[in-house]
Amino acid sequence: MKFAINNQVVLSREPEGPLAAHIGTFTAFISAQGYALYSIHRQVHLAACFSRWLKQKGVERHFITSEHTRQYLRYRARQVKLGQGDAAALKHLIDFLRSEGLIPAEKVSAPRPTPVEHCAQAYEQHLREAQALAEATILNYVPFILSFLKWLFGDGPVALSHLCAHDVVTFVQRQAPRLHMKRAKLMTSALRSFLKYVRYRGDVALDLAAAVPVVANWSTPSIPRAISADQVHQLLASIDRRTAMGRRDYAILLLLARLGLRSSEVAFLELDDIDWNTGTLSVRGKSSLRNELPLPREVGKAIAAYLCNGRPFSASRRVFLRAKAPIRGFRGASGVGSIVRHSLKRADIKATTYGAHQFRHGLATEMLRQGASLGEIGDVLGHRHPQTTKIYTQVDLEALRTLALPWPGGEQ
């Protein structure tokens, strides 16, 4: 006798076992996540089979663990061919049961950190709490410090008082040749930050940060790679705004092009960051600093179109959500970067780079050409230091020729 669940899934028989009473709630949960009907049916069917197996094994609900899912998959593999997403579906079920408090969270004993790891963790906490650095900066700095400390102390105790300039210079000389120029500079920045930290703590008396070598770079800083105004127009015109995904992508690209936001700022933008009454946008930039920006009519109209006729139903407060299940906000800046890359390729635009940052450079370059001051550009881009904005003064000779006045008396 067939059994229907929530008028969505029909099973060959009524569910049984310790999870039978919760199959309907699980069905509603994954349905709200935006999964296709086929995927919902597959996950519910697997949950019902898993519950029946648990009953056969005499496992009560409160004792279910992830180990039972692994045992069941081995058992199932002997009966039928496993589907590609079976393991993920059962993990989804276990996560749901834990979130609902139906099964206890598993206690995972974390390995005791080594002295080097303990030191790096304390430095990481300092960057996050005392310096309020952006998460991306912390994620870049800490691995370099771990490598530095492991190279010096291995698995033994960390004796920071023994640090000397020779250690710092030798480490940089060994590591820098293996890294790209930008990564090498990032490494030296991380080392300076860490050495200032240990001096602040009193672990070392000398200013070892001054001993960190400067990574050689004999070429002048390059002009930021910027997308042209014509390419931006071509890209925006190529987006199909008749679809929900198109309306989302169009609004994201406008935020990048018209306001020069970073991809992370777009990814983590929340509904409460938009003040529709005053027409302003509150953006969380680097170091968690807030930057209030006016919301251009064109951009606001595009966001509203997505929110009203494209954004999936979700409890998430993020403005932009994934188009595919599970429906949620982007995990990070890479989600926005992927949209930019695929949009440029679909529009057949031969850009010098396929990253999202080119829109930021493009906006700054266009503002400079239209006579905006560096201070005005810095305010729009949320630069904390004027030196950051000065890079946009490096224009090429062709751009200078278009601004040059005619030579008196004719061509020379």
C-alpha positions in Angstrom: 0.0 0.0 0.0 1.4 3.3 -1.1 1.9 6.1 1.5 2.0 9.9 0.6 4.0 12.4 2.6 3.1 16.1 2.6 1.4 15.6 -0.8 4.8 15.6 -2.3 6.4 12.2 -2.0 4.8 8.8 -2.4 6.5 5.8 -0.7 5.8 2.2 -1.4 4.8 1.7 2.2 4.4 3.6 5.5 7.6 4.7 7.2 8.7 2.8 10.2 11.5 2.9 12.7 12.8 5.6 15.1 12.7 8.4 12.4 9.2 7.6 11.0 7.5 10.3 13.0 9.9 12.9 11.6 10.0 12.0 7.9 7.2 14.5 7.2 9.1 17.4 8.9 12.2 16.5 7.1 10.4 16.5 3.8 9.1 20.1 4.5 12.6 21.2 5.5 14.3 20.1 2.4 11.5 21.4 0.2 12.0 24.8 1.8 15.7 24.6 0.8 14.7 24.7 -2.8 15.5 21.2 -3.9 13.9 19.8 -7.0 11.1 17.3 -6.6 13.2 14.5 -7.8 15.9 15.3 -5.2 13.3 15.6 -2.5 11.9 12.2 -3.4 15.3 10.6 -3.4 16.3 12.0 0.0 13.0 11.1 1.7 13.1 7.6 0.3 16.7 7.1 1.6 15.6 8.5 5.0 12.8 6.0 5.2 15.0 3.1 4.3 17.6 4.3 6.8 14.9 4.4 9.5 13.8 0.9 8.7 17.3 -0.4 8.9 17.8 1.3 12.3 14.7 -0.5 13.5 16.1 -3.8 12.4 19.3 -3.0 14.3 17.4 -2.0 17.4 18.9 1.5 17.4 16.7 4.1 19.2 16.6 7.7 18.0 18.6 9.2 20.8 21.5 6.9 20.1 21.8 7.6 16.3 25.3 8.9 15.2 27.1 9.5 11.9 28.7 6.1 12.3 25.3 4.5 11.7 25.0 6.3 8.4 28.3 4.8 7.3 27.3 1.4 8.4 24.0 1.7 6.6 25.7 2.8 3.3 28.0 -0.3 3.5 24.9 -2.4 4.0 23.0 -0.7 1.2 25.9 -1.1 -1.2 25.5 -4.9 -0.9 21.8 -4.6 -1.9 21.7 -1.9 -4.6 24.1 0.3 -6.4 24.7 3.5 -4.3 23.6 6.8 -5.8 26.2 9.6 -6.2 24.5 11.8 -3.6 23.5 9.1 -1.1 26.2 9.9 1.5 25.4 13.7 1.2 21.7 13.0 1.6 22.2 11.1 4.8 24.5 13.8 6.2 21.8 16.3 5.4 19.3 14.1 7.4 21.7 13.9 10.4 22.3 17.6 10.3 18.5 18.2 10.3 17.9 15.8 13.2 20.6 17.6 15.2 19.3 21.1 14.4 15.9 20.0 15.6 17.3 18.6 18.8 16.1 15.1 17.9 19.5 13.5 18.3 22.4 14.7 20.4 25.4 16.5 18.9 28.4 14.2 18.6 31.3 15.0 20.9 34.4 15.1 18.9 37.6 15.3 21.0 39.8 17.9 19.4 43.4 17.0 19.4 45.5 19.0 21.8 47.3 21.8 20.0 51.0 21.7 19.7 53.0 24.6 21.3 53.4 26.1 17.8 49.7 25.9 17.1 48.8 27.3 20.5 51.1 30.3 19.8 49.5 30.8 16.3 46.0 30.6 17.8 46.8 33.3 20.3 48.1 35.5 17.5 45.0 34.8 15.4 42.8 35.8 18.4 44.8 39.1 18.7 44.2 39.9 15.0 40.5 39.2 15.3 39.7 40.8 18.7 42.3 43.5 19.3 43.0 44.6 15.7 39.6 43.7 14.2 41.3 42.7 10.9 39.2 41.4 8.1 38.7 37.6 8.1 40.4 37.3 4.7 43.6 39.0 6.1 43.6 36.7 9.1 43.2 33.6 6.9 46.2 34.8 4.8 48.5 35.8 7.7 48.2 32.9 10.1 49.4 30.1 7.8 52.7 32.0 7.2 53.2 32.4 10.9 52.5 28.7 11.5 55.2 27.9 8.8 57.6 30.3 10.4 57.2 28.8 13.9 57.3 25.2 12.7 60.5 25.9 10.8 62.0 27.4 14.0 60.7 25.2 16.8 59.2 22.0 15.1 57.1 20.1 17.6 59.1 21.4 20.6 58.3 24.3 23.0 58.1 27.8 21.5 60.9 30.0 22.9 60.1 33.4 21.3 62.8 35.1 23.5 65.4 33.3 21.4 64.3 34.9 18.2 66.9 36.9 16.4 67.2 38.9 13.2 69.1 36.1 11.5 66.1 33.7 11.9 63.8 36.2 10.3 66.1 37.0 7.4 66.9 33.3 6.7 63.3 32.3 6.7 62.3 35.0 4.2 65.3 34.2 2.0 64.3 30.5 1.9 60.6 31.1 1.3 60.4 34.1 -1.0 61.9 32.4 -4.1 59.2 29.7 -4.0 56.3 32.2 -3.9 54.7 34.5 -6.4 55.7 38.1 -5.8 52.3 39.1 -4.2 52.4 36.0 -1.9 56.0 36.8 -0.9 55.0 40.4 0.0 52.0 39.0 1.9 54.4 36.7 3.8 56.6 39.6 4.9 53.6 41.7 5.9 52.4 38.8 8.1 55.9 38.4 9.7 56.1 42.1 10.5 52.6 42.0 12.0 53.6 38.9 14.1 56.9 40.3 15.3 55.2 43.6 16.4 52.7 41.4 18.3 55.4 39.4 20.2 57.3 42.6 21.0 54.0 44.2 22.3 53.5 41.1 24.5 57.1 41.4 25.9 58.3 38.1 24.4 61.1 39.9 22.6 62.9 43.1 23.4 64.2 44.0 19.9 62.2 45.5 17.0 62.6 42.4 14.8 59.9 43.6 12.5 62.5 46.0 11.1 64.7 43.1 10.2 62.1 41.6 7.8 63.7 42.0 4.3 61.8 43.9 1.6 60.8 41.7 -1.3 62.6 43.1 -4.4 60.3 44.5 -7.1 62.2 46.4 -9.7 59.3 47.3 -11.9 57.0 50.3 -11.1 53.6 49.5 -9.8 51.3 48.5 -12.6 48.2 50.4 -13.6 45.2 48.6 -12.1 43.5 46.4 -14.6 40.1 48.1 -15.2 37.1 47.1 -17.3 36.1 49.9 -19.7 32.8 51.7 -19.6 31.9 50.3 -23.0 32.6 46.7 -21.7 30.4 47.4 -18.7 27.6 48.5 -20.9 28.0 45.4 -23.1 28.0 43.1 -20.1 24.9 44.6 -18.5 23.0 44.5 -21.8 23.9 40.8 -22.1 22.1 39.7 -18.9 18.7 38.1 -19.4 16.6 39.9 -16.8 13.5 37.8 -17.6 14.9 35.1 -15.3 15.3 35.1 -11.6 19.0 34.3 -11.9 19.4 37.1 -14.4 17.8 39.7 -12.2 20.1 38.6 -9.3 23.2 38.7 -11.5 22.2 42.1 -13.0 21.8 43.7 -9.5 25.2 42.2 -8.4 27.0 43.5 -11.4 25.5 47.0 -11.0 26.7 47.1 -7.4 30.2 46.3 -8.6 30.2 48.7 -11.5 28.3 51.7 -10.1 29.4 51.6 -6.5 32.8 49.8 -6.8 32.0 47.4 -4.0 34.3 44.5 -3.3 33.0 41.1 -4.1 32.9 40.2 -0.3 30.9 43.3 0.4 28.3 42.2 -2.2 28.3 38.6 -1.0 27.7 39.6 2.7 25.2 42.4 2.0 22.1 42.0 4.2 18.5 43.2 3.9 18.9 45.5 6.9 21.9 47.2 5.2 19.5 48.9 2.7 17.6 52.0 3.9 14.9 52.5 1.3 13.6 55.6 2.9 16.8 57.5 2.7 18.2 55.7 -0.4 21.4 54.7 1.3 23.5 51.5 1.6 25.5 50.5 4.6 28.5 48.4 3.5 30.8 46.5 5.8 34.3 46.9 4.4 37.7 45.9 5.6 38.3 45.7 9.3 34.5 45.5 9.7 34.3 49.3 9.2 31.0 50.6 7.9 30.7 52.8 4.9 27.5 54.7 4.1 26.9 55.1 0.4 24.1 56.7 -1.6 22.0 54.1 -3.5 21.7 55.2 -7.1 18.2 54.8 -8.5 19.4 52.4 -11.2 21.0 50.1 -8.6 18.1 50.3 -6.2 15.6 49.5 -8.9 17.6 46.4 -9.9 17.8 45.1 -6.3 14.1 45.7 -5.8 13.3 43.8 -9.0 15.3 40.8 -7.7 13.8 41.0 -4.2 10.2 41.1 -5.5 10.5 38.8 -8.5 13.5 36.6 -8.2 14.8 36.0 -4.6 13.8 32.6 -3.4 11.8 32.3 -0.1 14.3 32.0 2.7 14.8 32.9 6.3 18.3 34.2 5.4 18.9 38.0 5.8 21.4 38.0 3.0 20.2 40.1 0.0 21.6 37.7 -2.6 21.0 33.9 -2.4 22.2 30.9 -4.3 20.0 30.0 -7.2 20.4 26.2 -6.5 19.6 24.2 -3.5 20.4 24.5 -0.7 19.0 28.0 -0.8 21.3 30.2 1.3 23.7 33.1 1.0 27.1 32.8 -0.7 29.8 31.3 1.5 32.2 34.0 0.5 33.5 36.4 -2.2 34.2 33.5 -4.6 30.4 33.1 -5.3 30.3 36.7 -6.6 33.6 36.1 -8.5 32.1 33.1 -10.2 29.1 35.2 -11.4 31.4 37.8 -12.8 33.6 35.2 -14.6 30.7 33.4 -16.2 28.9 36.6 -17.2 32.0 38.0 -19.0 32.5 34.7 -20.9 28.8 34.5 -21.9 29.0 38.1 -23.2 32.2 37.2 -25.1 34.1 40.1 -23.5 37.8 39.7 -23.9 38.8 41.2 -20.5 42.3 41.4 -19.3 41.1 39.8 -16.1 38.0 37.9 -15.1 37.9 39.0 -11.5 35.4 41.2 -9.8 37.9 43.8 -8.7 38.2 45.2 -12.3 34.8 46.9 -11.8 36.2 48.8 -8.8 39.3 49.9 -10.8 37.1 50.8 -13.7 34.9 53.0 -11.6 37.9 54.8 -10.0 39.5 55.3 -13.5 36.3 56.7 -14.9 35.8 59.1 -12.0 39.4 60.3 -12.4 38.8 61.0 -16.1 35.7 63.0 -15.2 37.7 65.2 -12.9 37.0 63.7 -9.5 39.6 64.3 -6.8 41.5 61.4 -5.2 39.7 62.2 -1.9 36.3 61.8 -3.6 37.4 58.5 -5.2 38.8 57.3 -1.9 35.5 58.1 -0.1 33.5 56.1 -2.7 35.8 53.1 -2.6 36.1 53.2 1.2 39.9 53.6 1.2 41.3 54.3 4.7 44.6 55.7 3.4 45.1 58.3 0.6 48.2 56.3 -0.6 45.8 53.5 -1.6 44.0 55.8 -4.0 47.1 57.3 -5.5 47.7 54.2 -7.7 44.9 55.5 -10.0 47.1 58.5 -10.9 49.3 56.1 -13.0 47.6 56.6 -16.3 49.2 55.5 -19.6 50.6 57.9 -22.2 47.7 57.4 -24.6 45.3 58.6 -21.9 47.5 61.7 -21.3 47.6 62.6 -25.0 43.8 62.9 -25.0 44.0 65.5 -22.3 47.0 67.5 -23.7 46.4 71.0 -25.0 47.4 71.8 -28.6 50.9 73.0 -29.1 50.9 76.8 -29.9 51.7 77.4 -33.6 51.0 73.9 -34.8 52.3 70.4 -34.4 55.8 69.9 -33.1 
